[in-house]
Amino acid sequence: AVVSTQSGHYGRGMIGNTLSLFPIIMTVMMFKSPIASLFSYKTTFQKLEGSHHILQKIVYILSNFVLIGMALYKCSAMGLLPTHPSDWIAFELPKTRMEHAVGGIVLLS
């Protein structure tokens, strides 16, 4: 028996990096397919028998993790992952002053 892979993944490289509706939907599907496949791997391998059964499971699971990694890379390329320090500025505490300078010349007229 042959385990079928996910269909419809041929367009992953053609999504683009812009933030519009179609690329975001395609990126969500890039996450949804491998995660759903990982949760249903038992039904996928139900009919398989033989000595290569364990190796086929490992390759199947690893390939789904590679697909999840590709989806994470795509989100990073689109700027959806918080990878820069400026993405976390809301959680930064204000800096406390180490010094405070006072003084100057007062001119009386």
C-alpha positions as CSV (number, residue, x, y, z in Angstrom):
1,A,0.0,0.0,0.0
2,V,1.2,3.5,-0.8
3,V,0.7,6.4,1.6
4,S,-0.5,9.4,-0.2
5,T,1.0,12.8,0.6
6,Q,-0.9,16.0,0.9
7,S,-2.1,17.4,-2.3
8,G,-2.2,21.1,-3.2
9,H,1.2,22.0,-2.0
10,Y,2.6,22.9,-5.4
11,G,1.7,26.6,-5.0
12,R,3.6,27.2,-1.8
13,G,6.5,29.0,-3.4
14,M,4.2,31.1,-5.5
15,I,2.2,32.7,-2.6
16,G,4.3,35.9,-2.3
17,N,5.3,37.9,0.8
18,T,2.6,40.6,0.7
19,L,0.0,40.9,3.5
20,S,-3.2,40.4,1.6
21,L,-6.0,37.9,2.0
22,F,-4.9,35.2,-0.5
23,P,-1.3,34.8,0.9
24,I,-2.5,34.8,4.5
25,I,-5.1,32.1,3.7
26,M,-2.5,30.0,1.8
27,T,-0.1,30.3,4.8
28,V,-2.8,29.2,7.2
29,M,-3.4,26.2,4.9
30,M,0.4,25.5,5.0
31,F,0.0,25.0,8.8
32,K,-3.3,23.3,8.8
33,S,-2.4,20.4,6.4
34,P,0.7,19.0,8.1
35,I,-0.8,19.4,11.6
36,A,-4.0,17.6,10.6
37,S,-1.8,14.9,9.0
38,L,0.2,14.5,12.2
39,F,-2.9,14.0,14.3
40,S,-4.4,11.4,11.8
41,Y,-1.2,9.4,11.1
42,K,-2.7,6.3,12.8
43,T,-5.5,6.1,10.3
44,T,-3.1,6.8,7.5
45,F,-0.9,3.8,8.4
46,Q,-3.7,1.5,9.4
47,K,-3.5,-0.7,6.3
48,L,0.3,-0.9,6.1
49,E,2.1,-4.0,7.2
50,G,5.6,-5.2,6.9
51,S,9.1,-4.5,8.2
52,H,9.4,-1.0,6.7
53,H,6.3,0.2,8.6
54,I,8.3,2.1,11.3
55,L,10.6,3.7,8.8
56,Q,7.7,4.9,6.7
57,K,6.1,6.4,9.8
58,I,9.3,8.3,10.7
59,V,9.7,9.6,7.2
60,Y,6.0,10.7,7.1
61,I,6.2,12.5,10.4
62,L,9.6,14.2,9.6
63,S,8.2,15.4,6.2
64,N,5.2,16.9,8.0
65,F,7.6,18.7,10.4
66,V,9.5,20.0,7.4
67,L,6.3,21.4,5.9
68,I,5.6,23.1,9.3
69,G,9.1,24.6,9.1
70,M,8.4,25.9,5.6
71,A,5.2,27.5,6.9
72,L,7.2,29.2,9.7
73,Y,9.7,30.4,7.2
74,K,6.9,31.8,5.1
75,C,5.5,33.6,8.1
76,S,8.9,35.0,8.9
77,A,9.3,36.2,5.3
78,M,5.9,37.9,5.4
79,G,6.9,39.7,8.7
80,L,4.3,37.9,10.8
81,L,6.7,36.5,13.4
82,P,8.1,38.7,16.1
83,T,11.8,38.3,15.3
84,H,13.1,41.9,15.8
85,P,13.6,43.7,19.1
86,S,11.1,46.4,18.0
87,D,8.4,43.8,17.9
88,W,8.7,43.4,21.7
89,I,8.9,47.2,22.6
90,A,5.5,47.0,24.4
91,F,7.0,44.7,27.0
92,E,10.1,46.8,27.6
93,L,10.3,48.8,30.9
94,P,11.2,52.4,30.6
95,K,14.9,53.1,31.3
96,T,15.7,54.7,34.6
97,R,18.0,57.7,34.6
98,M,21.5,57.1,35.9
99,E,22.2,60.8,36.1
100,H,20.3,64.0,36.4
101,A,21.9,67.3,35.4
102,V,20.6,70.6,36.8
103,G,22.2,73.9,36.4
104,G,23.1,76.7,34.1
105,I,23.5,80.4,34.2
106,V,20.6,82.5,35.2
107,L,20.6,85.9,33.5
108,L,18.8,88.7,35.3
109,S,17.6,91.6,33.3
